[in-house]
Amino acid sequence: MSEHGNASPLPTKASRVKAFFRRIGWRDVLVFMCFVLASLCLWFLQALQDDYEINIALPVRYKNIPANMVPAADSPTEVVAKVRDKGTVLLNYLWTGSFSPLEIDVRTLPREASSEELTVTRRLLEAGILKHLASSTRLLSFEPSTIRVTYTELGNREIAVEADLTVETEVGFQLSDRVTITPAKVRVYADRTKLDSLRAVRTVPIRLTGLSRTKTLTARLAEIAGVRFEPQSVKVTVPVEEFTEKRLTLHIRCDSVPAGYALRMFPNTAEAVCNVPLSHFKELCEDRLDILIPFREFEAHREEGKITLRLTKKPDWLTDYDLNPDAIEFILEEQ
């Protein structure tokens, strides 16, 4: 037997690493790290009691801009303020991250008759900034210290409003009258070139489905770049009513047949099949409808001997009807 037969195997690298970590007192390390962390926290809290200076940015919002004015695109959109306070207060500002806008009421700004410029004074800006700061915070400076708002005067005129409307009613119901818009016209402000090119102002798209009664809604006006409206919305009334069918027999007439002519029509009557709102059912009678064809139209169709019929008189609310027949034959003779 070899003299080395009972020798222990050499320790592996892994076993040496394990042995090293077993020798370390991890409890002592953990206690040491806790003391270090506590010391850092105490130092940080102590440091926050000192005064510091930081810059904060406050957004600027212009409100109550007259409809006939447009501020220039380069009008300042923020004010940067340099402030001083204890670290605890300043840290709160940094954590908040953003401030509510510094509102500038354009209607209250002084304006010279010969100038197209409004001035936001240093005093006004300072008062607005201080409203956003804690009472302990000192305002050291801010930029810009004054704001000059350049604006452009706009032309204006009244323009009709059109509804961008899609309506679907329930079965048996229809629009019973014209859609009304209130106000029918709005005052539009824009530069002269754009103002002259506008013929109508449209609402935002409106889609109504399953209507079974009249509906009134408020609709915003569709935005147009460089154009402002007053008011910015209108009321749209969509009259919807239940409909029913009514049939009336009408005589076909010619306005005047000159002497020496004879006109014969085949047939000389037509049936009007009308889809009528229930509220107008009783008032619709033969006297409210007419088929009156000028003699010149008979002359124009004399050779073919056939003419198409149409209602020449009807109430405005009657929009859905058919004539049976929709055309007649005729003979026009000279006597």
C-alpha positions as CSV (number, residue, x, y, z in Angstrom):
1,M,0.0,0.0,0.0
2,S,1.3,3.4,-0.9
3,E,2.3,5.7,1.9
4,H,-0.1,8.3,0.5
5,G,-3.1,6.0,0.4
6,N,-4.8,7.5,3.4
7,A,-4.1,11.2,2.6
8,S,-7.1,13.6,2.3
9,P,-7.9,15.1,-1.1
10,L,-6.8,18.6,-1.7
11,P,-9.5,21.2,-1.0
12,T,-11.2,22.5,-4.1
13,K,-11.6,26.2,-4.9
14,A,-15.2,26.1,-4.0
15,S,-14.6,24.6,-0.6
16,R,-11.9,27.3,0.1
17,V,-14.4,30.1,-0.8
18,K,-17.1,28.6,1.5
19,A,-14.6,28.3,4.3
20,F,-13.6,32.0,3.8
21,F,-17.2,33.2,4.1
22,R,-17.8,31.0,7.1
23,R,-15.0,32.7,8.9
24,I,-16.6,36.2,8.3
25,G,-18.9,37.4,11.1
26,W,-21.9,38.5,8.9
27,R,-23.8,39.7,12.0
28,D,-21.0,42.2,12.7
29,V,-21.1,43.4,9.1
30,L,-24.8,43.9,9.1
31,V,-24.7,45.9,12.4
32,F,-21.9,48.1,10.9
33,M,-23.9,48.8,7.7
34,C,-27.0,49.8,9.8
35,F,-24.9,52.3,11.7
36,V,-23.5,53.7,8.4
37,L,-27.0,54.0,7.0
38,A,-28.3,55.7,10.1
39,S,-25.4,58.2,10.0
40,L,-26.2,59.0,6.4
41,C,-29.8,59.7,7.2
42,L,-28.9,61.9,10.1
43,W,-26.4,63.8,8.0
44,F,-29.0,64.2,5.2
45,L,-31.7,65.5,7.7
46,Q,-29.2,67.9,9.2
47,A,-28.2,69.1,5.7
48,L,-31.8,69.8,4.8
49,Q,-32.0,72.4,7.6
50,D,-29.6,74.6,5.8
51,D,-30.7,77.2,3.2
52,Y,-30.2,76.6,-0.5
53,E,-31.1,78.3,-3.8
54,I,-32.7,76.7,-6.8
55,N,-34.5,77.7,-10.0
56,I,-38.1,76.7,-10.6
57,A,-40.1,77.1,-13.8
58,L,-43.7,78.3,-13.7
59,P,-45.8,77.9,-16.9
60,V,-47.6,81.0,-18.1
61,R,-51.2,80.8,-19.3
62,Y,-53.0,83.8,-20.9
63,K,-56.7,83.9,-20.2
64,N,-59.7,86.1,-21.2
65,I,-58.1,86.9,-24.5
66,P,-60.5,89.2,-26.5
67,A,-61.9,87.4,-29.5
68,N,-60.5,90.0,-31.9
69,M,-56.9,89.5,-30.6
70,V,-54.3,86.8,-31.3
71,P,-51.1,86.8,-29.2
72,A,-47.9,86.4,-31.2
73,A,-46.4,82.9,-31.3
74,D,-43.3,84.0,-29.5
75,S,-45.1,85.2,-26.4
76,P,-43.3,83.8,-23.3
77,T,-44.7,80.5,-22.1
78,E,-42.9,80.2,-18.7
79,V,-41.2,82.3,-16.0
80,V,-38.0,80.9,-14.3
81,A,-37.8,82.1,-10.7
82,K,-34.7,81.8,-8.4
83,V,-35.8,81.1,-4.8
84,R,-34.1,80.5,-1.4
85,D,-35.4,78.4,1.5
86,K,-34.5,75.5,3.7
87,G,-33.7,72.2,1.9
88,T,-36.9,70.5,3.2
89,V,-39.1,73.1,1.5
90,L,-37.1,73.1,-1.7
91,L,-37.1,69.3,-1.8
92,N,-40.9,69.5,-1.8
93,Y,-40.8,71.8,-4.8
94,L,-38.6,69.3,-6.6
95,W,-40.8,66.3,-5.7
96,T,-43.9,68.2,-6.9
97,G,-42.2,68.6,-10.3
98,S,-44.7,71.0,-11.8
99,F,-46.6,74.1,-10.8
100,S,-50.1,75.3,-11.7
101,P,-49.9,77.9,-14.4
102,L,-49.2,81.6,-13.7
103,E,-52.4,83.0,-15.1
104,I,-52.3,86.4,-16.9
105,D,-55.7,88.1,-17.4
106,V,-55.2,89.8,-20.8
107,R,-58.3,92.0,-20.4
108,T,-56.8,93.8,-17.4
109,L,-53.4,94.6,-19.1
110,P,-52.7,98.3,-20.0
111,R,-52.8,98.9,-23.7
112,E,-51.8,102.0,-25.7
113,A,-54.1,103.0,-28.6
114,S,-51.3,103.3,-31.1
115,S,-49.4,100.1,-30.0
116,E,-50.1,96.4,-30.7
117,E,-48.4,95.4,-27.4
118,L,-49.6,94.6,-23.9
119,T,-47.3,94.8,-20.9
120,V,-47.2,92.4,-17.9
121,T,-45.3,94.4,-15.3
122,R,-42.7,93.1,-12.9
123,R,-45.0,93.9,-10.0
124,L,-47.8,91.8,-11.5
125,L,-45.5,88.9,-12.2
126,E,-44.0,89.0,-8.7
127,A,-47.5,88.9,-7.1
128,G,-48.4,85.9,-9.3
129,I,-45.2,84.0,-8.5
130,L,-45.5,84.5,-4.7
131,K,-49.0,82.9,-4.7
132,H,-47.3,79.6,-5.8
133,L,-44.6,79.7,-3.1
134,A,-44.5,78.8,0.6
135,S,-44.6,81.8,3.0
136,S,-41.0,81.0,4.1
137,T,-39.6,81.0,0.6
138,R,-37.7,84.1,-0.6
139,L,-38.1,85.1,-4.2
140,L,-34.6,86.3,-5.3
141,S,-35.2,87.0,-9.0
142,F,-37.1,85.9,-12.0
143,E,-36.8,86.0,-15.8
144,P,-38.3,87.5,-17.8
145,S,-38.9,90.3,-15.3
146,T,-41.6,91.8,-17.6
147,I,-43.6,90.3,-20.4
148,R,-44.6,92.2,-23.5
149,V,-47.4,90.4,-25.3
150,T,-47.5,91.3,-29.0
151,Y,-50.9,90.7,-30.6
152,T,-52.6,91.0,-34.0
153,E,-56.0,92.6,-34.5
154,L,-58.5,90.4,-36.3
155,G,-61.3,91.2,-38.7
156,N,-64.8,89.8,-37.9
157,R,-68.2,89.2,-39.4
158,E,-71.2,86.9,-38.9
159,I,-71.2,83.6,-40.7
160,A,-74.0,81.0,-41.0
161,V,-73.6,77.7,-39.1
162,E,-74.2,74.3,-40.7
163,A,-74.7,71.1,-38.7
164,D,-72.4,68.2,-39.7
165,L,-75.2,65.8,-38.8
166,T,-76.1,62.1,-39.4
167,V,-79.5,60.9,-38.1
168,E,-80.9,57.4,-37.9
169,T,-84.5,57.1,-36.5
170,E,-86.3,54.1,-35.2
171,V,-88.7,52.3,-37.6
172,G,-91.9,54.4,-38.1
173,F,-90.2,57.7,-37.1
174,Q,-88.7,60.4,-39.3
175,L,-87.5,64.0,-39.2
176,S,-90.7,66.0,-39.0
177,D,-89.2,69.4,-40.0
178,R,-85.9,71.1,-40.7
179,V,-83.0,70.9,-38.2
180,T,-82.7,74.2,-36.4
181,I,-79.4,75.7,-35.2
182,T,-79.4,78.4,-32.4
183,P,-77.8,80.8,-33.0
184,A,-78.1,80.4,-36.8
185,K,-75.0,82.7,-37.2
186,V,-71.9,83.2,-35.1
187,R,-69.3,86.0,-35.1
188,V,-66.1,84.8,-36.7
189,Y,-62.7,86.4,-36.1
190,A,-59.8,85.9,-38.5
191,D,-57.4,87.8,-40.7
192,R,-59.1,89.4,-43.7
193,T,-57.9,86.9,-46.3
194,K,-59.2,83.9,-44.3
195,L,-62.4,85.7,-43.3
196,D,-63.3,86.4,-46.9
197,S,-62.8,82.8,-47.9
198,L,-65.3,81.4,-45.3
199,R,-68.8,80.8,-46.5
200,A,-70.1,78.7,-43.5
201,V,-69.0,77.3,-40.2
202,R,-69.6,73.7,-39.4
203,T,-70.2,71.9,-36.1
204,V,-68.1,68.9,-35.1
205,P,-69.5,65.7,-36.6
206,I,-72.7,64.6,-34.8
207,R,-74.2,61.1,-35.2
208,L,-77.6,60.3,-33.7
209,T,-79.1,56.8,-33.8
210,G,-82.3,55.2,-32.7
211,L,-84.2,58.5,-32.4
212,S,-87.9,58.3,-31.5
213,R,-88.5,61.9,-30.3
214,T,-87.2,65.4,-30.8
215,K,-83.6,65.9,-29.5
216,T,-81.8,69.1,-28.6
217,L,-78.1,69.1,-28.0
218,T,-75.1,71.4,-27.7
219,A,-72.5,71.1,-30.4
220,R,-69.0,72.6,-30.5
221,L,-67.9,74.4,-33.7
222,A,-65.2,72.6,-35.7
223,E,-61.9,74.2,-35.2
224,I,-60.2,76.1,-38.0
225,A,-56.6,77.2,-37.8
226,G,-56.3,80.9,-37.1
227,V,-60.0,81.3,-36.7
228,R,-62.0,82.1,-33.5
229,F,-65.7,81.9,-32.9
230,E,-68.1,83.7,-30.6
231,P,-69.9,81.8,-29.2
232,Q,-67.9,78.5,-29.6
233,S,-70.9,76.2,-29.5
234,V,-74.5,76.2,-30.7
235,K,-77.7,74.3,-29.9
236,V,-78.9,71.9,-32.5
237,T,-82.6,70.8,-32.5
238,V,-83.5,67.6,-34.4
239,P,-87.3,67.3,-34.7
240,V,-88.3,63.6,-34.8
241,E,-91.9,62.3,-34.9
242,E,-93.9,59.2,-35.6
243,F,-95.1,59.1,-39.3
244,T,-98.1,57.5,-40.9
245,E,-99.3,57.2,-44.5
246,K,-102.1,59.3,-46.0
247,R,-103.5,59.1,-49.6
248,L,-105.1,61.9,-51.4
249,T,-106.5,62.1,-55.0
250,L,-105.4,65.3,-56.8
251,H,-106.6,66.7,-60.1
252,I,-103.9,67.5,-62.6
253,R,-104.2,71.0,-63.9
254,C,-102.6,73.2,-66.6
255,D,-102.1,76.8,-65.7
256,S,-103.7,78.2,-68.9
257,V,-104.6,76.6,-72.2
258,P,-104.6,79.2,-75.0
259,A,-107.7,79.7,-77.2
260,G,-107.5,77.4,-80.2
261,Y,-106.0,74.5,-78.3
262,A,-107.5,71.4,-76.8
263,L,-105.7,69.4,-74.0
264,R,-106.6,66.0,-73.0
265,M,-104.8,64.0,-70.2
266,F,-104.8,60.3,-69.5
267,P,-105.5,60.1,-66.6
268,N,-106.4,63.6,-65.4
269,T,-105.9,62.7,-61.7
270,A,-103.1,61.2,-59.6
271,E,-102.9,59.8,-56.1
272,A,-100.5,61.4,-53.7
273,V,-99.1,58.8,-51.2
274,C,-97.7,61.0,-48.3
275,N,-95.7,60.0,-45.3
276,V,-97.1,62.4,-42.8
277,P,-96.1,63.3,-39.2
278,L,-98.9,62.4,-36.8
279,S,-99.2,66.1,-35.6
280,H,-99.9,67.2,-39.2
281,F,-102.2,64.3,-40.2
282,K,-105.5,66.1,-39.9
283,E,-104.3,69.4,-41.6
284,L,-103.1,67.6,-44.7
285,C,-105.9,67.7,-47.3
286,E,-106.3,68.2,-51.1
287,D,-106.3,72.0,-50.7
288,R,-102.7,71.9,-49.4
289,L,-101.4,70.0,-52.4
290,D,-101.4,70.9,-56.1
291,I,-100.2,69.5,-59.4
292,L,-100.1,72.5,-61.7
293,I,-98.2,72.1,-65.0
294,P,-97.4,75.1,-67.2
295,F,-98.8,75.0,-70.7
296,R,-95.3,75.5,-72.1
297,E,-94.2,72.1,-70.7
298,F,-97.0,70.4,-72.5
299,E,-95.8,72.1,-75.7
300,A,-92.2,71.0,-75.1
301,H,-93.3,67.3,-74.7
302,R,-96.0,67.5,-77.4
303,E,-94.4,65.0,-79.8
304,E,-93.6,62.3,-77.2
305,G,-97.1,62.9,-75.6
306,K,-95.9,62.1,-72.1
307,I,-95.0,64.3,-69.1
308,T,-93.7,63.7,-65.6
309,L,-95.7,64.8,-62.6
310,R,-94.6,66.6,-59.5
311,L,-96.2,68.5,-56.6
312,T,-96.1,72.2,-57.3
313,K,-97.6,73.1,-53.9
314,K,-97.1,71.4,-50.6
315,P,-96.4,72.2,-46.9
316,D,-92.7,72.7,-46.0
317,W,-92.8,69.8,-43.6
318,L,-94.0,67.3,-46.3
319,T,-90.7,65.9,-47.6
320,D,-91.6,62.2,-48.3
321,Y,-94.3,61.5,-50.9
322,D,-94.9,59.5,-54.1
323,L,-97.3,60.2,-57.0
324,N,-99.2,57.4,-58.6
325,P,-98.8,57.5,-61.6
326,D,-95.7,59.6,-61.7
327,A,-96.2,60.4,-65.4
328,I,-99.2,60.8,-67.7
329,E,-99.9,60.7,-71.4
330,F,-101.6,63.6,-73.1
331,I,-102.9,64.9,-76.5
332,L,-102.5,68.5,-77.4
333,E,-104.5,69.5,-80.5
334,E,-105.0,72.7,-82.3
335,Q,-108.7,73.4,-83.1
